[in-house]
Amino acid sequence: ITALRRKHPEWFQEDLAELFRLLQAGSISPVISGHEPLQNAVKVHRRIERADIEGKVVFDIAGV
């Protein structure tokens, strides 16, 4: 994907703009599995590898 993004950045800009439009319209909403402190990143990635998480995990960096 990185090589394709470098070759055709306009495709990705258009997609990102459309995603933000859909978010703003309320047509889509991300699934947030949970919030974790950044120091739990290794644990969270292990859970991702086991397909033990549905959605996204937000890392809290306030205490870093």
Sequence and secondary structure as in RCSB ss.txt:
>XXXX:A:sequence
ITALRRKHPEWFQEDLAELFRLLQAGSISPVISGHEPLQNAVKVHRRIERADIEGKVVFDIAGV
>XXXX:A:secstr
 HHHHHH HHHHHHHHHHHHHHHHHTS    EEEEEEGGGHHHHHHHHHTT   SEEEEE TT 
